[in-house]
Amino acid sequence: MRIRSTEHAVLVHDADAVDDAPRSGGTAGEALLAPEDGRLSPLAVAAFDPDNAIARLARSLRLSISALPLPDEPPIRSVAVLGAGAGLEASVLAANLAITYAQGGTPTVLVDANLEQPSQHLFFGLHESAGLVAALSGEADVRTLVQPSPVADLVVLPGGKSAANAPVLLDGQHFHHGAMRLLESYGMMIVDAGVPFGEPAAVCEAIDAAVVVVRNNTTSVEEIAHVINRLNDMKTRVVGTIMAT
């Protein structure tokens, strides 16, 4: 059974897809926040410094993803960011990629599915309250669990408090039924997916595309090949491999 986000109608388009940089500004509600804004971690750098290397990488990746589908193909509306030996780097890239989509005019939801090391609530100064785990277990409607971030047009679904059955819940079927309905309200979903024990989470079965982040001189060629082969088995399109140094 196909369980991709492209089953949902596209409600919002990326209005700034041809733009290479966010609009200027320095207060909440504008594209850029002040660097001293205490609500954000400095790692969410795209929110306040468009010239930073991570911000430029995130924007370039967003534009590449927007340009990928052929005219007769559905747009990519969900992207998983996985870290093969580069967990923190993948989480940072996921946060900044989500920020750039929001800055481009696309209402965006950032989902923290890295339940081993959830960090998105820390990047955006949010509460680690009920989140993805509660949605996957059916304890709450996922639409009530998202939290607004300091970045305009960006909401975050934290991982929430983990549970003993969290690894079982974190598969494509549960994610499709528990989380994909968010795409009825948001134009793009970015998922911080992690790579627990070197194995892509089965949640990727429900996601259109994936970016794999690897660490120079740490991630082995065999590990990279294994992650990409598993994503191919899940029919999740690999749209990029990023090397963190």
Secondary structure as GFF3:
##gff-version 3
##sequence-region A 1 245
A	DSSP	three_ten_helix	5	7	.	.	.	ID=ss1
A	DSSP	three_ten_helix	45	47	.	.	.	ID=ss2
A	DSSP	alpha_helix	53	67	.	.	.	ID=ss3
A	DSSP	beta_strand	78	84	.	.	.	ID=ss4
A	DSSP	alpha_helix	87	103	.	.	.	ID=ss5
A	DSSP	beta_strand	108	112	.	.	.	ID=ss6
A	DSSP	alpha_helix	120	123	.	.	.	ID=ss7
A	DSSP	alpha_helix	132	136	.	.	.	ID=ss8
A	DSSP	three_ten_helix	142	144	.	.	.	ID=ss9
A	DSSP	beta_strand	147	148	.	.	.	ID=ss10
A	DSSP	beta_strand	154	157	.	.	.	ID=ss11
A	DSSP	alpha_helix	166	169	.	.	.	ID=ss12
A	DSSP	alpha_helix	172	178	.	.	.	ID=ss13
A	DSSP	three_ten_helix	180	184	.	.	.	ID=ss14
A	DSSP	beta_strand	188	192	.	.	.	ID=ss15
A	DSSP	three_ten_helix	196	198	.	.	.	ID=ss16
A	DSSP	three_ten_helix	202	206	.	.	.	ID=ss17
A	DSSP	beta_strand	209	215	.	.	.	ID=ss18
A	DSSP	alpha_helix	221	233	.	.	.	ID=ss19
A	DSSP	beta_strand	237	244	.	.	.	ID=ss20
###
